[in-house]
Amino acid sequence: YINGNIRIKNEELISNLSSQENFLYNKKKIESDLKLIKNIYSSKGFSNVTIAAKTEKYSKDRVNLIFVLDEGSQSKISNIKFIGNETFNDKYLYSLITTKSHNFYNIFSSGSNLNKEIFLFDKSKLISFYNNKGFFDTKIEYKLLSNNFSNYTLVFYVEEGDRLIIDEVKYNLISNSIKDDVDIFKKEFVKKIGKNNFFYDIDIIDNHLTNINNLLI
């Protein structure tokens, strides 16, 4: 039995337990189940949940296993900040991440956005974005700052590092038969990176490679 659970249904919890009906009573499995239930709640923003397991005698050789829960309050991200980003503004970086804040713009949103696995995913996503824009030494860390009423501020600390600049573009052609066509694409490519202040940008480079490959095909 599961007692005290309001936000998460019995089926979702029981289906993941190691302890099962008509099997031997096993303390190690119960300890594992306690941790599992806590992790399920933690993933949904319940960081203050308390769980206990108790038994009641059912017959001479059988007991009922009961998990008693106090869910506590559900924690949420009420604000997201970026510190140290100079090249890209907060609004743009915010559009890249999965985590979203629960604020007065979306007060009707349900559930929690307090999920550490998603924070790590967002951190990796931001670093990958910076790498694609020529920042190969970017370092990003995050921290949760507690506010009142179980709300948190998620802060991403960004150390951009230096940005790679394209100094020269060279082509090694196997055949000169396509040189004139390549020169046309090269002028377009140099023009685009020039508008980008000659900074390395994987999107511009990939687009150019596509054009060259199509030409070769």
TORFIVO-976484 format. One record per residue (C-alpha): residue number from 1; y, z, x. Coordinates in nm, 3 decimals. Layout:
BEGIN
<atom seq="NUM" north="Y" up="Z" east="X"/>
...
! end
This chain:
BEGIN
<atom seq="1" north="0.000" up="0.000" east="0.000"/>
<atom seq="2" north="0.361" up="-0.059" east="0.100"/>
<atom seq="3" north="0.615" up="0.185" east="-0.044"/>
<atom seq="4" north="0.993" up="0.172" east="-0.017"/>
<atom seq="5" north="1.026" up="-0.201" east="0.056"/>
<atom seq="6" north="1.295" up="-0.365" east="-0.155"/>
<atom seq="7" north="1.417" up="-0.666" east="0.045"/>
<atom seq="8" north="1.078" up="-0.790" east="0.167"/>
<atom seq="9" north="0.784" up="-0.848" east="-0.067"/>
<atom seq="10" north="0.447" up="-0.677" east="-0.025"/>
<atom seq="11" north="0.266" up="-1.008" east="0.027"/>
<atom seq="12" north="0.484" up="-1.105" east="0.323"/>
<atom seq="13" north="0.413" up="-0.776" east="0.498"/>
<atom seq="14" north="0.046" up="-0.723" east="0.410"/>
<atom seq="15" north="-0.057" up="-1.079" east="0.500"/>
<atom seq="16" north="0.055" up="-1.016" east="0.860"/>
<atom seq="17" north="-0.114" up="-0.677" east="0.910"/>
<atom seq="18" north="-0.410" up="-0.618" east="1.140"/>
<atom seq="19" north="-0.539" up="-0.345" east="0.908"/>
<atom seq="20" north="-0.736" up="-0.494" east="0.619"/>
<atom seq="21" north="-0.918" up="-0.369" east="0.313"/>
<atom seq="22" north="-1.288" up="-0.283" east="0.350"/>
<atom seq="23" north="-1.261" up="-0.254" east="0.729"/>
<atom seq="24" north="-1.291" up="0.053" east="0.949"/>
<atom seq="25" north="-0.992" up="0.283" east="0.988"/>
<atom seq="26" north="-0.837" up="0.204" east="1.328"/>
<atom seq="27" north="-0.542" up="0.399" east="1.470"/>
<atom seq="28" north="-0.454" up="0.133" east="1.728"/>
<atom seq="29" north="-0.432" up="-0.133" east="1.456"/>
<atom seq="30" north="-0.211" up="0.093" east="1.247"/>
<atom seq="31" north="0.023" up="0.152" east="1.543"/>
<atom seq="32" north="0.037" up="-0.224" east="1.595"/>
<atom seq="33" north="0.111" up="-0.276" east="1.226"/>
<atom seq="34" north="0.398" up="-0.026" east="1.237"/>
<atom seq="35" north="0.558" up="-0.222" east="1.522"/>
<atom seq="36" north="0.494" up="-0.551" east="1.341"/>
<atom seq="37" north="0.663" up="-0.436" east="1.020"/>
<atom seq="38" north="0.960" up="-0.306" east="1.220"/>
<atom seq="39" north="0.991" up="-0.642" east="1.398"/>
<atom seq="40" north="0.982" up="-0.830" east="1.066"/>
<atom seq="41" north="1.264" up="-0.613" east="0.934"/>
<atom seq="42" north="1.457" up="-0.639" east="1.259"/>
<atom seq="43" north="1.444" up="-1.021" east="1.240"/>
<atom seq="44" north="1.611" up="-0.996" east="0.900"/>
<atom seq="45" north="1.889" up="-0.767" east="1.021"/>
<atom seq="46" north="1.743" up="-0.425" east="0.935"/>
<atom seq="47" north="1.789" up="-0.251" east="1.270"/>
<atom seq="48" north="1.773" up="0.105" east="1.129"/>
<atom seq="49" north="1.446" up="0.080" east="0.935"/>
<atom seq="50" north="1.208" up="0.376" east="0.962"/>
<atom seq="51" north="0.835" up="0.339" east="0.894"/>
<atom seq="52" north="0.550" up="0.587" east="0.872"/>
<atom seq="53" north="0.181" up="0.549" east="0.791"/>
<atom seq="54" north="-0.020" up="0.800" east="0.593"/>
<atom seq="55" north="-0.359" up="0.812" east="0.423"/>
<atom seq="56" north="-0.487" up="0.956" east="0.100"/>
<atom seq="57" north="-0.854" up="1.023" east="0.027"/>
<atom seq="58" north="-1.002" up="0.771" east="-0.216"/>
<atom seq="59" north="-1.371" up="0.865" east="-0.200"/>
<atom seq="60" north="-1.615" up="1.035" east="0.036"/>
<atom seq="61" north="-1.598" up="0.760" east="0.299"/>
<atom seq="62" north="-1.282" up="0.569" east="0.200"/>
<atom seq="63" north="-0.908" up="0.622" east="0.225"/>
<atom seq="64" north="-0.600" up="0.443" east="0.103"/>
<atom seq="65" north="-0.364" up="0.339" east="0.384"/>
<atom seq="66" north="0.002" up="0.368" east="0.283"/>
<atom seq="67" north="0.304" up="0.245" east="0.480"/>
<atom seq="68" north="0.620" up="0.429" east="0.375"/>
<atom seq="69" north="0.951" up="0.256" east="0.453"/>
<atom seq="70" north="1.317" up="0.342" east="0.451"/>
<atom seq="71" north="1.487" up="0.005" east="0.497"/>
<atom seq="72" north="1.833" up="0.142" east="0.575"/>
<atom seq="73" north="2.132" up="-0.090" east="0.559"/>
<atom seq="74" north="2.118" up="-0.457" east="0.653"/>
<atom seq="75" north="2.326" up="-0.543" east="0.957"/>
<atom seq="76" north="2.525" up="-0.865" east="0.973"/>
<atom seq="77" north="2.743" up="-1.065" east="1.211"/>
<atom seq="78" north="3.093" up="-1.041" east="1.067"/>
<atom seq="79" north="3.271" up="-1.217" east="1.353"/>
<atom seq="80" north="3.190" up="-1.449" east="1.645"/>
<atom seq="81" north="3.410" up="-1.475" east="1.953"/>
<atom seq="82" north="3.410" up="-1.686" east="2.269"/>
<atom seq="83" north="3.566" up="-1.553" east="2.588"/>
<atom seq="84" north="3.625" up="-1.759" east="2.904"/>
<atom seq="85" north="3.606" up="-2.105" east="2.745"/>
<atom seq="86" north="3.902" up="-2.314" east="2.858"/>
<atom seq="87" north="3.787" up="-2.673" east="2.809"/>
<atom seq="88" north="3.650" up="-2.648" east="2.456"/>
<atom seq="89" north="3.809" up="-2.435" east="2.185"/>
<atom seq="90" north="3.637" up="-2.165" east="1.980"/>
<atom seq="91" north="3.616" up="-2.379" east="1.667"/>
<atom seq="92" north="3.429" up="-2.657" east="1.848"/>
<atom seq="93" north="3.181" up="-2.420" east="2.018"/>
<atom seq="94" north="3.127" up="-2.241" east="1.687"/>
<atom seq="95" north="3.025" up="-2.573" east="1.528"/>
<atom seq="96" north="2.749" up="-2.610" east="1.790"/>
<atom seq="97" north="2.567" up="-2.280" east="1.733"/>
<atom seq="98" north="2.319" up="-2.182" east="1.464"/>
<atom seq="99" north="2.449" up="-1.829" east="1.411"/>
<atom seq="100" north="2.726" up="-1.811" east="1.152"/>
<atom seq="101" north="2.944" up="-1.516" east="1.059"/>
<atom seq="102" north="2.945" up="-1.353" east="0.716"/>
<atom seq="103" north="3.312" up="-1.316" east="0.634"/>
<atom seq="104" north="3.548" up="-1.354" east="0.341"/>
<atom seq="105" north="3.496" up="-1.732" east="0.347"/>
<atom seq="106" north="3.128" up="-1.693" east="0.258"/>
<atom seq="107" north="3.104" up="-1.355" east="0.086"/>
<atom seq="108" north="2.837" up="-1.492" east="-0.147"/>
<atom seq="109" north="2.598" up="-1.562" east="0.141"/>
<atom seq="110" north="2.275" up="-1.365" east="0.115"/>
<atom seq="111" north="2.054" up="-1.222" east="0.387"/>
<atom seq="112" north="2.136" up="-1.136" east="0.746"/>
<atom seq="113" north="2.232" up="-1.344" east="1.045"/>
<atom seq="114" north="2.141" up="-1.074" east="1.296"/>
<atom seq="115" north="1.858" up="-1.239" east="1.486"/>
<atom seq="116" north="1.831" up="-1.200" east="1.864"/>
<atom seq="117" north="1.599" up="-1.500" east="1.900"/>
<atom seq="118" north="1.868" up="-1.721" east="1.746"/>
<atom seq="119" north="2.130" up="-1.568" east="1.979"/>
<atom seq="120" north="1.918" up="-1.673" east="2.279"/>
<atom seq="121" north="1.870" up="-2.018" east="2.126"/>
<atom seq="122" north="2.248" up="-2.050" east="2.079"/>
<atom seq="123" north="2.308" up="-1.940" east="2.438"/>
<atom seq="124" north="2.067" up="-2.209" east="2.563"/>
<atom seq="125" north="2.228" up="-2.465" east="2.332"/>
<atom seq="126" north="2.577" up="-2.391" east="2.463"/>
<atom seq="127" north="2.465" up="-2.411" east="2.827"/>
<atom seq="128" north="2.295" up="-2.745" east="2.757"/>
<atom seq="129" north="2.614" up="-2.874" east="2.594"/>
<atom seq="130" north="2.824" up="-2.776" east="2.897"/>
<atom seq="131" north="2.568" up="-2.936" east="3.132"/>
<atom seq="132" north="2.592" up="-3.261" east="2.935"/>
<atom seq="133" north="2.969" up="-3.252" east="2.981"/>
<atom seq="134" north="2.942" up="-3.218" east="3.360"/>
<atom seq="135" north="2.949" up="-2.839" east="3.395"/>
<atom seq="136" north="2.626" up="-2.789" east="3.589"/>
<atom seq="137" north="2.700" up="-2.431" east="3.700"/>
<atom seq="138" north="2.795" up="-2.289" east="3.360"/>
<atom seq="139" north="2.681" up="-1.933" east="3.290"/>
<atom seq="140" north="2.684" up="-1.784" east="2.941"/>
<atom seq="141" north="2.590" up="-1.437" east="2.823"/>
<atom seq="142" north="2.624" up="-1.271" east="2.484"/>
<atom seq="143" north="2.686" up="-0.917" east="2.363"/>
<atom seq="144" north="2.680" up="-0.746" east="2.023"/>
<atom seq="145" north="2.971" up="-0.513" east="1.954"/>
<atom seq="146" north="2.922" up="-0.269" east="1.668"/>
<atom seq="147" north="3.185" up="-0.253" east="1.395"/>
<atom seq="148" north="3.182" up="-0.029" east="1.092"/>
<atom seq="149" north="2.946" up="-0.052" east="0.792"/>
<atom seq="150" north="2.655" up="-0.208" east="0.990"/>
<atom seq="151" north="2.863" up="-0.512" east="1.086"/>
<atom seq="152" north="2.868" up="-0.658" east="1.435"/>
<atom seq="153" north="3.084" up="-0.891" east="1.640"/>
<atom seq="154" north="2.889" up="-1.144" east="1.847"/>
<atom seq="155" north="3.071" up="-1.228" east="2.171"/>
<atom seq="156" north="2.974" up="-1.517" east="2.398"/>
<atom seq="157" north="3.109" up="-1.478" east="2.753"/>
<atom seq="158" north="3.150" up="-1.822" east="2.908"/>
<atom seq="159" north="3.187" up="-1.892" east="3.280"/>
<atom seq="160" north="3.241" up="-2.268" east="3.282"/>
<atom seq="161" north="3.240" up="-2.337" east="3.656"/>
<atom seq="162" north="3.357" up="-2.665" east="3.807"/>
<atom seq="163" north="3.327" up="-2.995" east="3.622"/>
<atom seq="164" north="3.174" up="-3.299" east="3.791"/>
<atom seq="165" north="3.400" up="-3.601" east="3.834"/>
<atom seq="166" north="3.269" up="-3.958" east="3.867"/>
<atom seq="167" north="3.424" up="-4.096" east="4.186"/>
<atom seq="168" north="3.256" up="-4.435" east="4.197"/>
<atom seq="169" north="3.014" up="-4.649" east="3.993"/>
<atom seq="170" north="2.761" up="-4.864" east="4.178"/>
<atom seq="171" north="2.490" up="-5.104" east="4.060"/>
<atom seq="172" north="2.188" up="-5.223" east="4.254"/>
<atom seq="173" north="2.099" up="-5.556" east="4.093"/>
<atom seq="174" north="1.761" up="-5.712" east="4.157"/>
<atom seq="175" north="1.899" up="-6.044" east="4.043"/>
<atom seq="176" north="2.254" up="-6.178" east="4.047"/>
<atom seq="177" north="2.180" up="-6.379" east="3.731"/>
<atom seq="178" north="2.305" up="-6.091" east="3.514"/>
<atom seq="179" north="2.592" up="-5.983" east="3.740"/>
<atom seq="180" north="2.864" up="-6.135" east="3.519"/>
<atom seq="181" north="2.726" up="-5.966" east="3.206"/>
<atom seq="182" north="2.688" up="-5.633" east="3.386"/>
<atom seq="183" north="3.047" up="-5.658" east="3.509"/>
<atom seq="184" north="3.165" up="-5.683" east="3.148"/>
<atom seq="185" north="2.976" up="-5.364" east="3.054"/>
<atom seq="186" north="3.096" up="-5.199" east="3.373"/>
<atom seq="187" north="3.462" up="-5.260" east="3.280"/>
<atom seq="188" north="3.401" up="-5.108" east="2.935"/>
<atom seq="189" north="3.221" up="-4.812" east="3.092"/>
<atom seq="190" north="3.492" up="-4.745" east="3.351"/>
<atom seq="191" north="3.754" up="-4.771" east="3.076"/>
<atom seq="192" north="3.572" up="-4.507" east="2.866"/>
<atom seq="193" north="3.523" up="-4.262" east="3.151"/>
<atom seq="194" north="3.885" up="-4.324" east="3.251"/>
<atom seq="195" north="3.995" up="-4.207" east="2.906"/>
<atom seq="196" north="3.776" up="-3.902" east="2.972"/>
<atom seq="197" north="3.965" up="-3.837" east="3.299"/>
<atom seq="198" north="3.655" up="-3.961" east="3.487"/>
<atom seq="199" north="3.459" up="-3.648" east="3.397"/>
<atom seq="200" north="3.080" up="-3.675" east="3.380"/>
<atom seq="201" north="2.972" up="-3.709" east="3.015"/>
<atom seq="202" north="2.608" up="-3.775" east="2.926"/>
<atom seq="203" north="2.697" up="-3.937" east="2.591"/>
<atom seq="204" north="2.915" up="-4.201" east="2.757"/>
<atom seq="205" north="2.653" up="-4.260" east="3.028"/>
<atom seq="206" north="2.362" up="-4.287" east="2.783"/>
<atom seq="207" north="2.557" up="-4.535" east="2.571"/>
<atom seq="208" north="2.621" up="-4.747" east="2.880"/>
<atom seq="209" north="2.253" up="-4.734" east="2.982"/>
<atom seq="210" north="2.156" up="-4.849" east="2.632"/>
<atom seq="211" north="2.385" up="-5.150" east="2.663"/>
<atom seq="212" north="2.245" up="-5.243" east="3.004"/>
<atom seq="213" north="1.884" up="-5.202" east="2.887"/>
<atom seq="214" north="1.951" up="-5.418" east="2.583"/>
<atom seq="215" north="2.094" up="-5.682" east="2.814"/>
<atom seq="216" north="1.782" up="-5.673" east="3.033"/>
<atom seq="217" north="1.555" up="-5.696" east="2.728"/>
! end
